[in-house]
Amino acid sequence: EIHRQAGVSMTDRLALPRDPVVPGAVTVGLDVPRAALYRRIDRRVDLMWERGLVAEIAALKDRLGSGRYPVQQAIGYLQIVGYLEGLYPEEEAKRLVKRDSRRFARRQSRQFLAFPGIRWLQCPDPAEAERLVDEAARAYLEAGAAPGEQVPTGSGSARA
């Protein structure tokens, strides 16, 4: 999946330099409170369920059979197949998808913390994420700030 999306294997991706690919580029990360992130994940799973995730997985299961395809390891697939095969009720499958999605988000958060050069911005309200990034980018460009300098934003200040 990584190779198909990014055009490089995971091994090659890990070997890439950790400096910005574009000189002078700034990588911004949004630090969202865990409780807010989890609420957002739970709402997203509920929405996916309402939009037919179970039917989509059932169709995939019928088409793929018991083969070993990467999609069969995706969050949601195994949990819903367990429900479809009668191992547990639908609500338990949904609970497991939410739990495993939250675990994945925690792993991603830890991985991003290891990347040097990310400028972390506090984002107490995920609904404000796009506005916050736009505001930080404008402030960075207007100030001509060097990495590590304070850049003013409407919600306090952020490091550039």
NORLIN-V111145 format. One record per pair of residues at least 12 apart in sequence whose ideal C-beta (glycine too) atoms are under 6 Angstrom apart, sorted by the first residue. I is the first residue (numbers start at 1). J is the second residue. If there is no record, write none. Layout:
I J
I J
This chain:
1 70
18 116
26 119
27 117
27 118
28 119
29 112
29 118
29 120
30 121
30 123
30 129
31 120
31 122
32 123
32 126
36 126
38 102
40 126
41 101
41 102
42 98
45 97
45 98
49 94
54 80
57 77
57 80
58 84
61 81
75 100
75 101
75 104
76 97
79 93
79 96
79 97
80 93
119 159
121 136
121 158
135 153
135 154
136 153
136 158
139 151
139 152
139 153
140 160
145 160
147 160
